[in-house]
Amino acid sequence: MHTPAQAMPTISWQHFEQTDIRVGTIIEATEFPEARKPAYKLLIDLGPLGIKRSSAQITKHYTLDDLPGKQVLCVVNLGNKQIGKYMSEVLVTGFADEHGDIVLAQPAGPVPNGSKLM
């Protein structure tokens, strides 16, 4: 039986507004063999914010050929994160399935790259 997830503590609207979540289109996906857990390196077009790099542990649900052209939601103001020799510039968001494998968070329809989650 699945135990229900606990909600996080309530935050203020001001705190939520500080999280900058934007949509971008994956333009390139490559293998990331140096990662400790299976992952891909992604190049994401975030429109006016430019092209940013990220790594994502999404190898269970997506192949390298599946990813280019997909729009994804990215947190763009967390700062850079060094992952091995790779510098990740944005966090690609997703949800864990019943096995803990990540499914990408995506808009329901096409929107301009760089659009902010409202």
C-alpha positions in Angstrom: 0.0 0.0 0.0 1.2 3.5 -0.9 1.6 5.9 2.0 0.4 9.4 1.3 3.0 12.1 0.8 3.2 14.8 3.3 2.7 18.4 2.1 5.6 20.8 2.6 5.2 23.6 5.1 3.2 26.6 3.9 5.2 29.4 2.4 4.2 33.0 1.7 3.2 34.2 -1.8 6.3 36.4 -1.8 8.5 33.2 -1.3 6.7 31.5 -4.2 7.2 34.5 -6.5 10.9 34.2 -5.9 11.0 30.8 -7.7 11.5 31.6 -11.3 10.1 28.7 -13.4 10.3 29.0 -17.1 9.5 26.9 -20.1 12.2 25.9 -22.5 12.6 23.6 -25.5 15.3 20.9 -25.4 17.5 21.4 -28.4 20.1 18.7 -27.7 20.4 15.6 -25.5 23.6 13.6 -25.1 24.9 10.8 -22.9 26.3 11.6 -19.5 28.5 8.6 -18.8 30.4 10.3 -15.9 27.2 10.8 -13.8 26.9 8.6 -10.8 23.3 7.7 -11.7 22.1 7.3 -15.3 21.5 10.8 -16.7 21.5 12.9 -19.9 23.1 16.3 -20.6 20.6 18.7 -22.0 20.8 22.0 -23.9 17.6 24.0 -23.4 16.5 27.0 -25.3 14.9 29.4 -22.8 14.2 32.2 -25.3 15.3 35.6 -24.0 17.3 33.9 -21.2 19.4 32.1 -23.8 20.5 28.5 -24.1 21.2 26.8 -20.8 22.7 23.4 -19.8 21.2 20.9 -17.4 21.6 17.3 -16.5 18.6 15.1 -15.9 18.1 11.6 -14.5 15.3 10.8 -17.1 16.8 7.8 -18.8 14.0 5.3 -17.9 11.2 7.1 -19.7 13.1 9.0 -22.5 15.7 8.1 -25.2 18.1 10.7 -26.6 16.0 10.8 -29.8 12.8 11.5 -27.8 14.0 14.7 -26.1 14.8 17.3 -28.8 11.7 19.5 -29.4 10.1 18.7 -26.0 9.2 21.7 -23.9 10.0 21.4 -20.2 9.6 23.5 -17.1 12.9 24.7 -15.6 13.8 26.5 -12.4 16.2 29.1 -13.7 17.3 31.0 -10.5 18.8 28.3 -8.3 22.3 29.1 -9.5 24.8 26.7 -11.1 25.4 23.2 -9.8 28.6 21.3 -10.6 27.9 17.7 -11.4 31.2 16.0 -12.0 33.0 18.0 -14.7 29.6 19.3 -16.0 28.1 22.6 -14.9 24.3 22.5 -14.8 22.7 26.0 -15.1 19.0 25.2 -14.6 16.9 22.5 -12.9 14.6 20.6 -15.2 11.5 19.6 -13.2 9.6 16.4 -13.2 7.6 13.9 -11.1 8.6 10.5 -9.8 6.5 7.6 -11.1 5.6 4.6 -9.0 9.1 3.3 -9.3 10.9 6.5 -8.6 11.8 7.2 -12.2 11.3 10.8 -13.4 8.6 11.9 -15.8 9.2 15.5 -17.2 6.9 18.4 -16.2 5.7 19.9 -19.4 3.1 22.5 -20.5 -0.1 21.1 -21.9 0.4 22.9 -25.1 3.1 24.9 -26.9 4.1 28.3 -25.3 6.9 30.7 -26.1 10.3 29.7 -24.8 11.2 31.7 -21.7 7.5 32.0 -20.6 7.2 32.3 -16.8 5.0 29.9 -14.8 2.3 32.1 -13.3 
